[in-house]
Amino acid sequence: MPPLTVDEARDFLERHPDIASIDLLISDLNGVQRGKRIPRENLEKACRDGVNLPASVFALDILGNTIEETGLGLSSGDGDRVCRPVAGTLMPSPWLRNGRQAQLLMSMVEVDESPYFADPRQVLSRVLERFQRAGLTPVVAVEMEFYLVDRQRDALGMIQPPCSPASGERATQSQLYSISELDEYADFLEDIHAAARTQGLPLDTALKECAPGQFEINLIHCDDALAACDSAVLLKRLIKGVALQHGFEATFMAKPYGDEAGNGTHVHISLLDETGRNVFAAEDQAPLGTPRLQHAVAGLLDLMPASMALFAPNLNSFRRFQPGLYVPMAPTWGYDNRSVAVRIPSGPNAARRIEHRVAGADANPYLLMAALLAAIDHGLQRRLTPPSAISGNAYDQVPPSLTNSWHQALALLEGSDILAEALGRDFMSVFLANRRAERDQAMQAVSKLEYDWYLRQV
């Protein structure tokens, strides 16, 4: 995708005379939006010359501290790189400053304009080049779950579900797929859809998920995987901003409540050939698709253990992997089966696709998509064959084998030459150093539970 041009920026400013400033955004390894805010009069310059940011933006942990072990900090001089605005992402942010704010995604490049290896968006672009060479186009859709929580904490300082805007009563029930729950939060959801229309984000459906205050919003499928992930990161920002306007907080934390379902990111993927034909759709209408669908599934299953550190990137991520809460615990697959990790949804043959159900909502969308497509490419190139599809409850048939250990997940990722080659070895080094340093910090914290259980008893 080419960078935003000066003419496009000028046209935007003419159409939006009330915009006072623009947030220039780039996703760090955690998917946190970093960047700069510029006045409107500087936008054309930003498009013409780019915007400088330190490469160490990709060395930041979740607290915004530079992890020196990545090699991107002071040991390298903490130098700048140029960030180029991404075409199609300049849009108003209607929930900010009474509509006087806009936003624009950026992607980092080297001095010679080649992609910067540690930028997650560029990592995905690197993987997509493999499909371009093979004459294949991924068509993808992202589904994201999130919780609304009350901005006021409970008596113990913990988060709690919101009070219904309609009844004033605090949510206590699951109410999966409840239309009346959607009605109670209709103003919030409509403001999300209105803001998404303003931003051109391709929203599909909204539904009530299976815990108090939990919702899911889906994006329409797109034949540009980079644009689809751009939409996902912008939708996250939009949901959080609109929630604050309504007096809530929205969280994409993987496991906000220990005894409730976690937040996941489900990704749907099909592949088109150069004629626009879905290569997963069998001519004989067979529901399990073509041999290439089987190869793709096998690749996803084969690299799933090594990909867990990308699907579950932080300490809280692994609390989501508990039995009985609709989270895949093993590399399994099946047709129209929500108990498996890789599901082949029902529906028209032309829409035959894969649904990947493992990652948390806290995963970086670019890195998640890069890992999934790298695994599909792996299966296609080696013509891998998956095990038999699961019928019935996979949790009862296949014992858990996916790691729920952050330490082990990082070790498995480090040991994968296939993912290192696909995502870039330099990127892998930075990612592993960043995540290990954050884990070391997390291990220094002693929880209240540990004091309650062990202080007096051992």
Secondary structure, DSSP 8 states (H G I E B T S, - for coil): --B--HHHHHHHHHH-TT--EEEEEEE-TTS-EEEEEEEGGGHHHHHHH-EEEEGGGGGB-TTS-B-GGGS-SGGGT--EEEEEEBTT--EE-TTSGGGTEEEEEEEEE-TTS-B-TT-HHHHHHHHHHHHHHTT-EEEEEEEEEEEEEESS--TTS-----B-TTT--B--S--TT-HHHHHHTHHHHHHHHHHHHHHT--EEEEEE-SSTTEEEEEE--BS-HHHHHHHHHHHHHHHHHHHHHTTEEEE--S-SSTTS---BEEEEEEEE-TTS-BTTS-TT--TT--HHHHHHHHHHHHHHHHHHHHHS-STGGGGG--TTSS---SS-EEES-TTSSEEE--S-GGG--EEE---BTTS-HHHHHHHHHHHHHHHHHHT--------S-HHHHS---S---HHHHHHHHHT-HHHHHHH-HHHHHHHHHHHHHHHHHHHT---HHHHHHHTTT-
